Each structure stands twice: as structure tokens, then as C-alpha cells.
């Protein structure tokens, strides 16, 4: 995933007012902070914002947070219950789509009034990153918790006792007690696994969507509607992933909103209080990690973090698609690839160039977009990010799913139960599909003029679309169950090979040689492309009919038309 140097430059957002220093040393950062404190002695007063406690405007805004959270809790819980109650074979997919739409609408309604937090996770992250004062954040979180209680009370008033018992009022659960062959048994998710899911999903939510809303320049360029749609889509996707990838009954999925979990727990009680702290501790840890990340501003670290969470989201989403009961699973996979790649590109392009793959870093180095030193740093960060991402997947995925899908790794010969494809065929596919992505996506992404004409959204959509098409073609054209499709990203293939081993090392070299060979060939091909692009002649004077008429009239053999004056 790539961008031109103009889009990948340093940005200036609302985080600190200073331009990004990608390779600033810790001593330099500390000196800058000390100088800022000397120049602005009232910094801590602004951070705490005690005057917000007595601000009528802030309390009015908190009412929007209260009502918005109440509606959110009522709507989300009814969506969850209704989706599961239907006879559809894919309730998780229906539920996630409706969640995305509902959250987008509520954000559009509350954003002009309060900023559209309706979630303690967002308010706490805003306070840590300096977008809102801690006093305002505390007022918002209090209002959101009260709103969560009101929403749960409204749901309890309208649902039957049977539904309230079966679905725990739509509350956040880690386990349930059900009848077993030898009496009552407890099924669900372990504390460590649930906490990791809460931390990772919350960080992905902040990194892949809220980042845009917190950056004034990106928010202004994209527009309020686009930002709200992206946030809603990311949340819907995370709901789909967290409720599918664990394959554990009794687990209600990642909460991603402590206020939403608090309401049903207070109204219904019981087992909803069992390890309820997970739904608060996980998002809080993610917020702190997100705040620390925004202070570092290092492009290489951005590549590491982005690659790790891209790998996590992409792999879990693809496995969720394959585990769904949709008749056309191969069509669902490229759609998931497009959405995820597009969202991550939108976030990372202004920060580091949005590479997240050694392929795009290598072609950028060949074309002189980045230096060889930066390219080497990026590739190392991407490989480390892949390992981190698959370590997280390994810790939260069920053992059966990890064994069946080889941890989502890049396969060419299966697990021994299927023939797969030969290394030569895989190499040709890897080379061809990578070249298609480079030709369709990178040709535009590295062209400053075309990027400026099309805009960031369109460029990211083109690159993500090229990747989705390549994935769809590779998993369809071979018709071999042992082949996992093109990697398009050697770092993505490296992580699971190191952690899972076994068949993932067989033919692993094709996932490196194919893409890098495609980069070299594309670089040579790009040298032949016209720099000025297609230029139309006035009045189509070189039209074939006009040329034939000239030849027929006996104007000689030169076939040259004089311009009409």
C-alpha cells in the first residue's frame, strides 16, 4: 500500500500543534516538551480544564452524549437480539451491517452538538491526546454511563422476560451457564483471551477510524459524513470479527463501549458482573497505548503498528468469511480485503506513506520515493509488525480454527490433505497479481499530479480495489483447496510461518521472489511510460478516415495534415 511523497509528508494535526518529527530522538522530544511548558505555563490548566465543570455549554453537550448513548444501547441491543432471533444463516453478518449503519446515523446526529463521542473509549482517548480536557471527558463519561443505564431500562421495559433471560438484556458477557450431560456447565471465553480481544479491537477502532476525527486536517478534507461512515464501518467490522473468530458460545463479543456494558449489568446483574472489569480495563489500556503512539510520531513505528493490526484485522476477517454460511464465500473475501485495506490506507498514507508491505516499500525505493535506509527500516518494522499481529491472533483464536486455517498463513500445498499447487504456478500467480496491483494502483499513487486531481479517498480506493481483485482472481482461478491465494505481502506470510511452521515453510520463497521480481519488472516498465500522459490532438486531425482521405487525394506519401487556420 503506497502513496506519493506529497501525501506521505509530515502532517500537522490537533495533537500537539508541532509538525511531525518522524525520527526525533527521545532527548529531542523531551527538550521540546520542556520548552513548550516554559513558553506556556498554563498547559496543565488547559489539560485539566476545571472551568469546563462550570460551563453550561459543556453540560448541554453532555445531554447529547447521554441521549445518544441511551439510544445507542437500546438500538444495538435490539439489533443483536433481532439478528440472532431471525432464521438467517449469517446472523453475525446481518448484525454487523446494522450496527455500522446505526452508529453512523447516531454519530451524524450528535457530532455537531458534543463531538459525537457516545463512548467512554473515545472520550478518554480524546482527553489523553489533548483533544478534550479531562474535566470535559469526565462529564461526558458520566453522561454516557447514565445513558447506558437508561437504554438498558428502556430495553427491559419492552422485551419479554424470556428474551431478557436468554440474551441477558444484550449485555456484555464472557461466559454463560448451560445444562450439560452431567449437570450445569460454564461455557465461554477465558479472561486472558477476552482481555486481549478487548485491547486489540479497541486499539484498532481508535487507530483505524477515530484518528481521522481527531486530526483536524484529515477531518476537514474528508468531511463529516465520510468520517462518520468510516467509524461506523470499522465498529461493524470489529463486531463481526470478535463474535466470529473466537467460535465460543457464551461470549458476546468485544464490548468496545464500557457504558454499553455497564447499563445491562446494573439493570439485570447476575453473571453480567462476572469479570465485568475486562470491558473497562481493555479499552483503557488501548487508550493509553494510542496516546503514547500519537506522541512518538515515527514513520517506522507507524508501519510496525499498522502492519500488525492490518494483519490481525485482515486475517480474522477472512477466516470469519470462510467460516460463515454464505453460499459465495469467495466473493465475500475480496470485499473484506477491499474495505480493510481502504480503511488502513486512509489512516496511514498521511503518516508514513501507507506501505504496510515490503512490496510497496521496495518499489518506492526503486523509484526514489524513499531512501534505501528508510526502506530497510520500513521492511524491518513491517516484518516485526506481522509477527506481533499473528502472536495476537494466536492468543485469541480457537485452537481448531488455528489448526484448520494454519493461523491464516500463506499456503501453496495445504496441510497434507489436499494437493495444492506447484511452486512454479504459485510463483507465476504471485508475480502476475503483484504486477497488476503495481500497475493499477501504484502507477496512480506515485503520480503527484493524478493524486492531487483524484484526492486521497479515490487513490486509496483504487489501490485497495486492485488488491481485492488480485485476491479474488488467485483464489478462484486455481480451483485448488490447498492453495490460500496470493500473499501480495511477504511480511504477512512471514509471521505465521515463524509461529506455526510446518507446511507454511514449503514454497515460502515464492511469496518473496514473486513480488520482488514483479517490482523490478514494473520499475523497468514504468521507465517507458509517457510523463505527460495522453494528449488529444485538436479536432482529431489524425483520425484514420481523415488520413485515408488525404492519401486518396494524392497529397503524397507523407500523410501529414496541415492545421486549419
TISE-797967 format. One line per 10 residues: number of its first residue (from 0); their letters; for each residue x, y, z of C-alpha. Coordinates in nm, 3 decimals. Example, Ala and Ser with C-alpha at 12.3 -4.5 7.8 and 13.67 -1.06 7.14 Angstrom:
0> AS> 1.230:-0.450:0.780 ~ 1.367:-0.106:0.714
//
This chain:
0> XXXXXXXXXX> 0.000:0.000:0.000 ~ 0.168:0.310:-0.116 ~ 0.140:0.680:-0.155 ~ 0.330:0.956:-0.325 ~ 0.575:1.165:-0.130 ~ 0.339:1.460:-0.129 ~ 0.071:1.267:0.059 ~ 0.322:1.095:0.285 ~ 0.478:1.412:0.420 ~ 0.468:1.539:0.772
10> XXXXXXXXXX> 0.128:1.646:0.893 ~ 0.011:1.897:1.147 ~ -0.293:1.792:1.346 ~ -0.453:1.884:1.674 ~ -0.238:1.652:1.884 ~ 0.027:1.900:1.978 ~ 0.048:2.175:1.723 ~ 0.401:2.075:1.620 ~ 0.491:1.929:1.284 ~ 0.567:1.560:1.284
20> XXXXXXXXXX> 0.928:1.462:1.355 ~ 0.945:1.101:1.233 ~ 1.297:1.033:1.357 ~ 1.325:1.263:1.659 ~ 1.529:1.119:1.944 ~ 1.379:1.083:2.296 ~ 1.610:1.361:2.422 ~ 1.492:1.594:2.146 ~ 1.129:1.514:2.227 ~ 1.185:1.579:2.598
30> XXXXXXXXXX> 1.361:1.910:2.523 ~ 1.071:2.019:2.301 ~ 0.823:1.932:2.576 ~ 1.023:2.127:2.837 ~ 1.042:2.430:2.608 ~ 0.669:2.412:2.545 ~ 0.598:2.405:2.917 ~ 0.819:2.712:2.972 ~ 0.651:2.905:2.690 ~ 0.303:2.803:2.802
40> XXXXXXXXXX> 0.286:2.774:3.182 ~ -0.094:2.723:3.173 ~ -0.070:2.393:2.983 ~ -0.177:2.181:3.277 ~ -0.471:2.408:3.348 ~ -0.586:2.358:2.992 ~ -0.536:1.982:3.016 ~ -0.740:1.956:3.336 ~ -0.993:2.216:3.221 ~ -1.158:2.280:3.557
50> XXXXXXXXXX> -1.354:2.566:3.401 ~ -1.547:2.310:3.196 ~ -1.712:2.188:3.515 ~ -1.894:2.522:3.544 ~ -1.961:2.560:3.171 ~ -2.328:2.545:3.073 ~ -2.224:2.463:2.716 ~ -2.035:2.152:2.828 ~ -2.327:2.026:3.036 ~ -2.565:2.081:2.746
60> XXXXXXXXXX> -2.332:1.885:2.523 ~ -2.324:1.608:2.784 ~ -2.702:1.576:2.750 ~ -2.650:1.491:2.384 ~ -2.399:1.227:2.497 ~ -2.649:1.089:2.748 ~ -2.937:1.065:2.500 ~ -2.711:0.942:2.221 ~ -2.569:0.663:2.439 ~ -2.917:0.566:2.558
70> XXXXXXXXXX> -3.041:0.535:2.200 ~ -2.722:0.355:2.103 ~ -2.761:0.093:2.378 ~ -3.129:0.038:2.301 ~ -3.072:0.018:1.925 ~ -2.762:-0.204:1.939 ~ -2.912:-0.450:2.185 ~ -3.235:-0.482:1.989 ~ -3.032:-0.532:1.669 ~ -2.828:-0.809:1.833
80> XXXXXXXXXX> -3.136:-0.985:1.969 ~ -3.335:-0.948:1.646 ~ -3.045:-1.070:1.429 ~ -2.992:-1.383:1.636 ~ -3.367:-1.448:1.658 ~ -3.404:-1.449:1.279 ~ -3.366:-1.763:1.071 ~ -3.079:-1.625:0.866 ~ -2.769:-1.844:0.835 ~ -2.539:-1.543:0.883
90> XXXXXXXXXX> -2.671:-1.351:1.188 ~ -2.324:-1.206:1.260 ~ -2.304:-1.051:0.914 ~ -2.654:-0.901:0.937 ~ -2.587:-0.777:1.288 ~ -2.257:-0.613:1.192 ~ -2.409:-0.434:0.893 ~ -2.695:-0.294:1.101 ~ -2.453:-0.189:1.376 ~ -2.243:0.004:1.123
100> XXXXXXXXXX> -2.548:0.185:0.985 ~ -2.690:0.267:1.331 ~ -2.362:0.405:1.468 ~ -2.309:0.618:1.156 ~ -2.654:0.776:1.193 ~ -2.609:0.845:1.565 ~ -2.265:0.998:1.507 ~ -2.404:1.230:1.241 ~ -2.678:1.336:1.483 ~ -2.457:1.401:1.788
110> XXXXXXXXXX> -2.136:1.522:1.624 ~ -2.245:1.888:1.576 ~ -2.358:1.908:1.941 ~ -2.099:1.727:2.150 ~ -1.843:1.588:1.906 ~ -2.021:1.253:1.875 ~ -1.833:1.051:2.137 ~ -2.119:0.839:2.285 ~ -1.848:0.606:2.416 ~ -1.613:0.639:2.718
120> XXXXXXXXXX> -1.340:0.489:2.500 ~ -1.349:0.789:2.265 ~ -1.379:1.046:2.545 ~ -1.085:0.903:2.738 ~ -0.870:0.887:2.423 ~ -0.965:1.247:2.344 ~ -0.852:1.356:2.689 ~ -0.521:1.168:2.669 ~ -0.439:1.312:2.326 ~ -0.535:1.669:2.422
130> XXXXXXXXXX> -0.848:1.697:2.208 ~ -1.067:1.749:2.516 ~ -0.990:1.844:2.876 ~ -1.003:1.578:3.144 ~ -1.292:1.758:3.311 ~ -1.498:1.754:2.992 ~ -1.409:1.389:2.936 ~ -1.518:1.301:3.292 ~ -1.852:1.478:3.242 ~ -1.903:1.302:2.910
140> XXXXXXXXXX> -1.820:0.958:3.056 ~ -2.062:1.016:3.344 ~ -2.336:1.113:3.098 ~ -2.259:0.811:2.881 ~ -2.284:0.573:3.176 ~ -2.621:0.722:3.278 ~ -2.732:0.695:2.917 ~ -2.630:0.328:2.913 ~ -2.848:0.265:3.218 ~ -3.147:0.444:3.060
150> XXXXXXXXXX> -3.105:0.243:2.741 ~ -3.098:-0.086:2.934 ~ -3.407:0.017:3.135 ~ -3.592:0.102:2.811 ~ -3.496:-0.237:2.664 ~ -3.611:-0.421:2.975 ~ -3.948:-0.243:2.956 ~ -4.024:-0.362:2.603 ~ -3.877:-0.714:2.576 ~ -4.035:-1.028:2.714
160> XXXXXXXXXX> -3.895:-1.199:3.021 ~ -3.789:-1.495:2.808 ~ -3.582:-1.278:2.571 ~ -3.437:-1.081:2.862 ~ -3.328:-1.409:3.022 ~ -3.192:-1.572:2.704 ~ -2.998:-1.267:2.588 ~ -2.910:-1.108:2.926 ~ -3.066:-0.781:2.804 ~ -2.800:-0.773:2.531
170> XXXXXXXXXX> -2.527:-0.726:2.790 ~ -2.155:-0.795:2.759 ~ -2.080:-1.150:2.868 ~ -1.771:-1.367:2.878 ~ -1.946:-1.688:2.975 ~ -2.287:-1.843:3.049 ~ -2.406:-2.143:3.248 ~ -2.597:-2.403:3.047 ~ -2.727:-2.754:3.112 ~ -2.474:-3.027:3.038
180> XXXXXXXXXX> -2.476:-3.406:3.034 ~ -2.361:-3.416:3.398 ~ -2.536:-3.104:3.524 ~ -2.476:-2.733:3.474 ~ -2.159:-2.635:3.287 ~ -1.995:-2.300:3.218 ~ -1.905:-2.213:2.858 ~ -1.739:-1.901:2.725 ~ -1.404:-1.731:2.693 ~ -1.104:-1.716:2.924
190> XXXXXXXXXX> -1.009:-1.390:3.095 ~ -0.674:-1.353:2.917 ~ -0.825:-1.418:2.575 ~ -1.114:-1.176:2.634 ~ -0.884:-0.903:2.767 ~ -0.656:-0.930:2.463 ~ -0.953:-0.910:2.228 ~ -1.082:-0.602:2.409 ~ -0.743:-0.430:2.395 ~ -0.673:-0.514:2.031
200> XXXXXXXXXX> -1.020:-0.436:1.898 ~ -1.030:-0.107:2.091 ~ -0.689:-0.004:1.955 ~ -0.791:-0.097:1.601 ~ -1.105:0.114:1.646 ~ -0.902:0.415:1.761 ~ -0.626:0.371:1.504 ~ -0.840:0.290:1.200 ~ -1.118:0.544:1.244 ~ -1.108:0.783:1.541
210> XXXXXXXXXX> -0.763:0.900:1.427 ~ -0.932:1.072:1.131 ~ -1.181:1.254:1.352 ~ -0.902:1.370:1.587 ~ -0.690:1.509:1.303 ~ -0.840:1.843:1.201 ~ -0.683:1.840:0.854 ~ -0.800:1.490:0.764 ~ -1.147:1.551:0.909 ~ -1.182:1.870:0.708
220> XXXXXXXXXX> -1.057:1.710:0.386 ~ -1.279:1.404:0.415 ~ -1.590:1.572:0.550 ~ -1.812:1.483:0.845 ~ -2.020:1.226:0.659 ~ -1.720:1.028:0.537 ~ -1.556:1.025:0.881 ~ -1.877:0.903:1.048 ~ -1.924:0.632:0.784 ~ -1.566:0.511:0.835
230> XXXXXXXXXX> -1.610:0.496:1.214 ~ -1.938:0.307:1.180 ~ -1.787:0.065:0.928 ~ -1.485:-0.009:1.148 ~ -1.705:-0.080:1.450 ~ -1.934:-0.304:1.246 ~ -1.633:-0.493:1.115 ~ -1.489:-0.539:1.464 ~ -1.823:-0.669:1.591 ~ -1.824:-0.921:1.307
240> XXXXXXXXXX> -1.468:-1.032:1.376 ~ -1.490:-1.058:1.755 ~ -1.816:-1.256:1.750 ~ -1.695:-1.497:1.483 ~ -1.325:-1.567:1.518 ~ -1.335:-1.700:1.876 ~ -1.601:-1.964:1.791 ~ -1.705:-1.971:2.157 ~ -2.068:-1.983:2.265 ~ -2.139:-1.777:2.573
250> XXXXXXXXXX> -1.908:-1.496:2.462 ~ -2.097:-1.189:2.340 ~ -1.803:-1.036:2.150 ~ -1.586:-0.734:2.227 ~ -1.773:-0.464:2.416 ~ -1.583:-0.165:2.268 ~ -1.801:0.062:2.482 ~ -1.787:0.028:2.864 ~ -2.107:0.235:2.905 ~ -2.297:-0.012:2.687
260> XXXXXXXXXX> -2.177:-0.297:2.908 ~ -2.249:-0.112:3.234 ~ -2.620:-0.049:3.169 ~ -2.737:-0.412:3.140 ~ -2.503:-0.517:3.423 ~ -2.667:-0.267:3.663 ~ -3.023:-0.336:3.545 ~ -3.005:-0.716:3.527 ~ -2.700:-0.803:3.736 ~ -2.614:-1.168:3.789
270> XXXXXXXXXX> -2.347:-1.320:3.566 ~ -2.308:-0.989:3.378 ~ -2.083:-0.876:3.664 ~ -1.855:-1.177:3.616 ~ -1.521:-1.026:3.506 ~ -1.703:-0.709:3.401 ~ -1.377:-0.523:3.463 ~ -1.242:-0.663:3.135 ~ -1.475:-0.436:2.937 ~ -1.326:-0.134:3.116
280> XXXXXXXXXX> -0.962:-0.235:3.153 ~ -0.918:-0.342:2.790 ~ -1.035:-0.012:2.633 ~ -0.847:0.190:2.896 ~ -0.520:0.012:2.814 ~ -0.586:0.063:2.441 ~ -0.643:0.436:2.501 ~ -0.313:0.473:2.686 ~ -0.131:0.283:2.410 ~ -0.298:0.500:2.147
290> XXXXXXXXXX> -0.199:0.820:2.331 ~ 0.163:0.705:2.363 ~ 0.166:0.614:1.996 ~ 0.043:0.959:1.887 ~ 0.327:1.122:2.081 ~ 0.600:0.919:1.910 ~ 0.531:1.024:1.552 ~ 0.781:0.791:1.396 ~ 0.704:0.670:1.050 ~ 0.873:0.334:1.103
300> XXXXXXXXXX> 0.678:0.271:1.421 ~ 0.363:0.363:1.228 ~ 0.449:0.093:0.976 ~ 0.501:-0.161:1.253 ~ 0.174:-0.083:1.429 ~ -0.023:-0.053:1.106 ~ 0.112:-0.382:0.969 ~ 0.038:-0.563:1.297 ~ -0.322:-0.453:1.312 ~ -0.375:-0.483:0.938
310> XXXXXXXXXX> -0.263:-0.845:0.961 ~ -0.486:-0.905:1.263 ~ -0.794:-0.748:1.107 ~ -0.740:-0.891:0.760 ~ -0.668:-1.246:0.871 ~ -0.951:-1.268:1.123 ~ -1.197:-1.115:0.877 ~ -1.104:-1.362:0.601 ~ -1.135:-1.657:0.840 ~ -1.470:-1.520:0.958
320> XXXXXXXXXX> -1.586:-1.501:0.596 ~ -1.476:-1.858:0.530 ~ -1.648:-1.977:0.848 ~ -1.973:-1.803:0.756 ~ -2.259:-1.988:0.588 ~ -2.269:-1.758:0.286 ~ -2.301:-1.953:-0.038 ~ -2.043:-1.734:-0.218 ~ -1.759:-1.718:0.032 ~ -1.501:-1.644:-0.238
330> XXXXXXXXXX> -1.692:-1.327:-0.326 ~ -1.713:-1.217:0.036 ~ -1.334:-1.241:0.091 ~ -1.229:-0.974:-0.165 ~ -1.499:-0.741:-0.032 ~ -1.348:-0.773:0.316 ~ -0.998:-0.720:0.172 ~ -1.109:-0.403:-0.006 ~ -1.279:-0.250:0.298 ~ -0.993:-0.323:0.538
340> XXXXXXXXXX> -0.716:-0.218:0.301 ~ -0.902:0.105:0.216 ~ -0.954:0.199:0.580 ~ -0.592:0.135:0.679 ~ -0.463:0.323:0.376 ~ -0.677:0.626:0.461 ~ -0.519:0.641:0.806 ~ -0.155:0.559:0.732 ~ -0.093:0.737:0.399 ~ -0.061:1.083:0.562
350> XXXXXXXXXX> 0.162:0.940:0.836 ~ 0.414:0.707:0.675 ~ 0.302:0.669:0.313 ~ 0.078:0.373:0.390 ~ 0.316:0.099:0.274 ~ 0.246:-0.182:0.525 ~ 0.415:-0.424:0.285 ~ 0.776:-0.479:0.174 ~ 0.649:-0.483:-0.185 ~ 0.539:-0.120:-0.183
360> XXXXXXXXXX> 0.845:-0.014:0.016 ~ 1.075:-0.186:-0.234 ~ 0.914:-0.026:-0.541 ~ 0.918:0.311:-0.361 ~ 1.291:0.270:-0.304 ~ 1.349:0.173:-0.669 ~ 1.162:0.481:-0.789 ~ 1.338:0.710:-0.540 ~ 1.027:0.793:-0.336 ~ 1.209:0.685:-0.017
370> XXXXXXXXXX> 1.577:0.635:0.060 ~ 1.726:0.288:0.090 ~ 1.787:0.344:0.462 ~ 1.422:0.434:0.523 ~ 1.312:0.141:0.307 ~ 1.522:-0.103:0.512 ~ 1.375:0.040:0.833 ~ 1.023:0.009:0.696 ~ 1.071:-0.354:0.586 ~ 1.211:-0.449:0.926
380> XXXXXXXXXX> 0.919:-0.276:1.100 ~ 0.669:-0.450:0.872 ~ 0.816:-0.794:0.943 ~ 0.811:-0.728:1.318 ~ 0.456:-0.598:1.287 ~ 0.348:-0.918:1.113 ~ 0.495:-1.129:1.392 ~ 0.319:-0.918:1.656 ~ -0.011:-0.936:1.467 ~ -0.001:-1.315:1.442
390> XXXXXXXXXX> 0.106:-1.350:1.804 ~ -0.214:-1.167:1.893 ~ -0.419:-1.385:1.657 ~ -0.264:-1.700:1.806 ~ -0.361:-1.585:2.156 ~ -0.728:-1.518:2.077 ~ -0.816:-1.766:1.801 ~ -0.966:-2.103:1.888 ~ -0.724:-2.395:1.853 ~ -0.946:-2.570:1.599
400> XXXXXXXXXX> -0.961:-2.262:1.375 ~ -0.585:-2.202:1.409 ~ -0.511:-2.561:1.307 ~ -0.764:-2.569:1.022 ~ -0.651:-2.238:0.868 ~ -0.281:-2.270:0.961 ~ -0.313:-1.944:1.155 ~ -0.415:-1.765:0.834 ~ -0.074:-1.817:0.676 ~ 0.027:-1.829:0.310
410> XXXXXXXXXX> -0.005:-2.185:0.179 ~ 0.062:-2.342:-0.158 ~ 0.040:-2.714:-0.072 ~ -0.215:-2.734:0.209 ~ -0.179:-2.937:0.528 ~ -0.116:-3.265:0.352 ~ -0.483:-3.345:0.291 ~ -0.501:-3.156:-0.041 ~ -0.277:-3.134:-0.345 ~ -0.245:-2.755:-0.359
420> XXXXXXXXXX> -0.045:-2.609:-0.646 ~ 0.316:-2.632:-0.756 ~ 0.576:-2.374:-0.656 ~ 0.613:-2.270:-1.022 ~ 0.240:-2.198:-1.056 ~ 0.237:-2.008:-0.727 ~ 0.538:-1.803:-0.840 ~ 0.365:-1.707:-1.165 ~ 0.048:-1.608:-0.978 ~ 0.245:-1.409:-0.721
430> XXXXXXXXXX> 0.436:-1.225:-0.993 ~ 0.128:-1.156:-1.210 ~ -0.105:-1.043:-0.932 ~ 0.161:-0.820:-0.776 ~ 0.232:-0.662:-1.113 ~ -0.142:-0.596:-1.159 ~ -0.158:-0.420:-0.821 ~ 0.152:-0.215:-0.904 ~ 0.029:-0.122:-1.250 ~ -0.327:-0.032:-1.145
440> XXXXXXXXXX> -0.265:0.116:-0.801 ~ 0.095:0.231:-0.765 ~ 0.106:0.398:-1.106 ~ -0.157:0.640:-0.977 ~ -0.034:0.658:-0.615 ~ 0.318:0.764:-0.721 ~ 0.192:1.029:-0.965 ~ 0.168:1.360:-0.775 ~ -0.049:1.530:-1.034 ~ -0.301:1.250:-1.059
450> XXXXXXXXXX> -0.311:1.209:-0.680 ~ -0.393:1.576:-0.643 ~ -0.664:1.556:-0.909 ~ -0.828:1.241:-0.772 ~ -0.784:1.300:-0.399 ~ -0.679:1.070:-0.117 ~ -1.009:0.881:-0.097 ~ -1.013:0.782:-0.464 ~ -0.643:0.687:-0.470 ~ -0.681:0.464:-0.163
460> XXXXXXXXXX> -0.992:0.307:-0.314 ~ -0.805:0.228:-0.637 ~ -0.512:0.063:-0.456 ~ -0.745:-0.135:-0.227 ~ -0.960:-0.236:-0.525 ~ -0.657:-0.364:-0.714 ~ -0.559:-0.577:-0.414 ~ -0.912:-0.715:-0.378 ~ -0.925:-0.809:-0.748 ~ -0.590:-0.987:-0.725
470> XXXXXXXXXX> -0.706:-1.187:-0.421 ~ -1.034:-1.280:-0.589 ~ -0.861:-1.395:-0.907 ~ -0.598:-1.602:-0.727 ~ -0.840:-1.794:-0.503 ~ -1.080:-1.856:-0.791 ~ -0.872:-1.939:-1.097 ~ -0.672:-2.228:-0.949 ~ -0.968:-2.421:-0.801 ~ -0.724:-2.590:-0.562
480> XXXXXXXXXX> -0.837:-2.616:-0.195 ~ -0.481:-2.642:-0.063 ~ -0.382:-2.301:-0.204 ~ -0.452:-1.997:0.016 ~ -0.426:-1.738:-0.264 ~ -0.160:-1.479:-0.338 ~ 0.020:-1.323:-0.045 ~ 0.089:-0.979:-0.204 ~ 0.278:-0.906:0.118 ~ 0.585:-1.110:0.217
490> XXXXXXXXXX> 0.570:-0.975:0.572 ~ 0.216:-1.112:0.609 ~ 0.341:-1.456:0.507 ~ 0.644:-1.444:0.737 ~ 0.461:-1.405:1.070 ~ 0.253:-1.726:1.063 ~ 0.542:-1.922:0.908 ~ 0.762:-1.837:1.208 ~ 0.488:-1.908:1.464 ~ 0.308:-2.205:1.306
500> XXXXXXXXXX> 0.581:-2.354:1.088 ~ 0.521:-2.687:0.916 ~ 0.365:-2.658:0.569 ~ 0.388:-2.278:0.578 ~ 0.762:-2.304:0.501 ~ 0.703:-2.521:0.195 ~ 0.742:-2.290:-0.103 ~ 0.758:-1.986:0.127 ~ 1.022:-1.834:-0.100 ~ 0.766:-1.772:-0.378
510> XXXXXXXXXX> 0.593:-1.510:-0.160 ~ 0.919:-1.311:-0.159 ~ 1.067:-1.380:-0.502 ~ 0.742:-1.331:-0.698 ~ 0.654:-0.983:-0.563 ~ 1.012:-0.853:-0.572 ~ 1.058:-0.978:-0.927 ~ 0.734:-0.801:-1.020 ~ 0.872:-0.480:-0.866 ~ 1.187:-0.498:-1.077
520> XXXXXXXXXX> 0.991:-0.564:-1.398 ~ 0.739:-0.291:-1.316 ~ 1.021:-0.044:-1.248 ~ 1.166:-0.112:-1.593 ~ 0.822:-0.086:-1.748 ~ 0.745:0.241:-1.567 ~ 1.051:0.399:-1.730 ~ 0.875:0.365:-2.068 ~ 0.554:0.538:-1.958 ~ 0.498:0.886:-2.110
530> XXXXXXXXXX> 0.548:1.153:-1.848 ~ 0.291:1.391:-1.998 ~ 0.020:1.124:-2.027 ~ -0.234:1.100:-2.307 ~ -0.264:1.420:-2.513 ~ -0.558:1.459:-2.752 ~ -0.496:1.629:-3.086 ~ -0.730:1.916:-3.173 ~ -1.027:1.821:-3.392 ~ -0.898:1.461:-3.423
540> XXXXXXXXXX> -0.689:1.550:-3.730 ~ -0.514:1.212:-3.712 ~ -0.839:1.018:-3.736 ~ -0.794:0.719:-3.968 ~ -1.070:0.836:-4.206 ~ -0.910:1.179:-4.241 ~ -0.573:1.018:-4.309 ~ -0.728:0.792:-4.575 ~ -0.891:1.092:-4.742 ~ -0.556:1.268:-4.759
550> XXXXXXXXXX> -0.392:0.964:-4.917 ~ -0.679:0.929:-5.170 ~ -0.648:1.293:-5.273 ~ -0.290:1.229:-5.372 ~ -0.117:1.458:-5.127 ~ 0.189:1.242:-5.138 ~ 0.320:0.977:-4.909 ~ 0.384:1.194:-4.607 ~ 0.026:1.164:-4.465 ~ 0.067:1.495:-4.282
560> XXXXX> -0.233:1.721:-4.226 ~ -0.199:2.096:-4.208 ~ -0.391:2.257:-3.924 ~ -0.691:2.462:-4.029 ~ -0.644:2.826:-3.960
//
